[in-house]
Amino acid sequence: MGRIIIILAAGLLLYIGWRWLTAEYAKKGRPFAVKALLVGIAVLLIGLAAIGRAHWVGAALASLLAVLRFCLPMLLKSLPFLQQIYSRNAHRKTEFNNVSSSELSVNEALDILGLTTESSKEDIIAAHRKLIQKLHPDRGGNEYLASRVNAAKDLLLAQV
């Protein structure tokens, strides 16, 4: 009888928690969902460690990762030298993204995409697609090369 009461109480708490989470998600959006998920994982791991189902060191490290997700932005703001390093890296990223087509000549753009002066619009798009699949930052390439390929495509398409 005691187990049934515990199961019913846990079910009721889960239902109330789920309703609260969906209402808060509707108000606050994705950032709230990420925070709630990290807190839920941390609580679950601590609970598993408390009952002996997970090693306490693993649970502590995983919970520490969840806590760092919240504390890292505050840490960057409070320590000026870390903020300087962060702002330098952010500035470098914007430099890579600001490569404009005016810095490229038509011959450079043709060389980047591996095309000739007689290339059609479809050839330019196909060459761009082939290169960007290899050089895109999400696929292991770097931002500078991807921005150069994009600038070359934009320049050539503007002239076709």
Secondary structure, 3 states (H helix, E strand, C coil): CHHHHHHHHHHHHHHHHHHHHHHHHHHHCHHHHHHHHHHHHHHHHHHHHHCCCCCHHHHHHHHHHHHHHHHHHHHHHHCHHHHHHHHHHHHHHHHHHCCCHHHCCHHHHHHHHCCCCCCCHHHHHHHHHHHHHHHCHHHCCCHHHHHHHHHHHHHHHHHC
